[in-house]
Amino acid sequence: MIEAQALTKRYDAKLAVDDLSFTVRPGVVTGFLGPNGAGKSTTMRMMIGLDRPSSGSVSINGRPYAEHAAPLHEVGALLEARGIHPGRSARNHLRALALTSGISRGRVDQVLDMVGLTSVAGQRVGSFSLGMGQRLGVAAALLGDPHTLILDEPVNGLDLDGIRWIRALLRRLADEGRTVFLSSHLMSEMAVTADHVIVIGQGRLLRDQPMADFIREADVDSIRVVTPDRERLAQALERSGATVTTDQDSTEPALTVAGTTAREVGTLAAEAGITLWELTPSAGSLEDAYLALTRESLDYQDRADDPSQELAS
Ligand SMILES: Nc1ncnc2c1ncn2[C@@H]1O[C@H](COP(=O)(O)OP(=O)(O)OP(=O)(O)O)[C@@H](O)[C@H]1O
């Protein structure tokens, strides 16, 4: 269990993490979401004692990370590229880590196997692809068989096979009753991996709730409508209070209608004598819900620095 209480981090004038309080529970996969610069990495760094809170606190199983006698057994973390000696083999890298925590060599081989690196365990880490490096990072996190896992962008650099592998691994770890906390920019991936979401924006807590509730409450369901009489239908729908956008990109221009039901659209079209060629309700996605929530709270400073990041995260 991870508990943040009024957790705050200030870098000079910048308030990176602002009064965050939440609990990450065992047995579920919890996704940590937020736009670029929202404070996710800073929060995770404070969890494992790499950064000190300016005020407030964060504990793992009731104590700050540094107060655990054997932290590697308590928490496994994958944070952005940590100093791995490029000349060392994967196996030796893990053996060096294991040695400092009294972990057996047998466990090193076990985690290499768990992450699928056994066949390349003797290769220099410097020759590893991004995906192999990520797998090695996950192996290091698992070394102490920890009850809590904190993973910053674990999917980053993984191919489809790797993504499926980590999804299954995280599920299994949560099913074993562990606390699994991960950040990711890949919404489609997060949607199928996480059971619970914590969303932050500009360092502040925006949401802390089950994934299904987050998507449902965002009210982002829509209906795709194809008709030969687009303009007339769009006007009628707007008059009835629905929101209508035209999707010009598809081969058959369609209307995307929100704020009503497929049944109402069908009834309204029939009453106006408008032919419908397609009427397809679609459930809102995590991406839709996330964008609706964070559009308001993007970090304008970071957006100004890099306009391409505007809605990418
Ligand atoms: N060491 C530091 N010194 C000064 N400012 C920092 C430092 N680390 C982070 N920040 C600032 O704190 C804010 C939060 O950064 P953080 O990296 O935690 O965000 P993030 O949510 O992980 O973003 P991303 O999705 O881009 O990784 C940003 O505005 C960042 O510029």
The ligand as a Gaussian input file, in Angstrom:
#p B3LYP/6-31G(d) Opt

LIG

0 1
 N       14.906000      18.730000     -10.687000
 C       14.001000      19.624000     -11.083000
 N       14.260000      20.951000     -11.004000
 C       13.354000      21.878000     -11.385000
 N       12.134000      21.578000     -11.888000
 C       11.812000      20.281000     -12.001000
 C       12.714000      19.231000     -11.611000
 N       12.105000      18.039000     -11.832000
 C       10.885000      18.325000     -12.343000
 N       10.704000      19.671000     -12.442000
 C        9.495000      20.351000     -12.924000
 O        8.395000      19.859000     -12.182000
 C        7.258000      19.656000     -13.024000
 C        6.803000      18.214000     -12.935000
 O        7.739000      17.378000     -13.604000
 P        7.605000      15.800000     -13.702000
 O        8.791000      15.300000     -14.463000
 O        7.351000      15.238000     -12.367000
 O        6.296000      15.637000     -14.589000
 P        5.713000      14.366000     -15.315000
 O        4.258000      14.363000     -15.019000
 O        6.495000      13.163000     -14.952000
 O        5.950000      14.723000     -16.837000
 P        6.259000      13.792000     -18.120000
 O        4.960000      13.168000     -18.469000
 O        6.689000      14.795000     -19.131000
 O        7.328000      12.834000     -17.730000
 C        7.685000      20.082000     -14.425000
 O        7.272000      21.410000     -14.645000
 C        9.182000      19.996000     -14.384000
 O        9.758000      20.916000     -15.267000

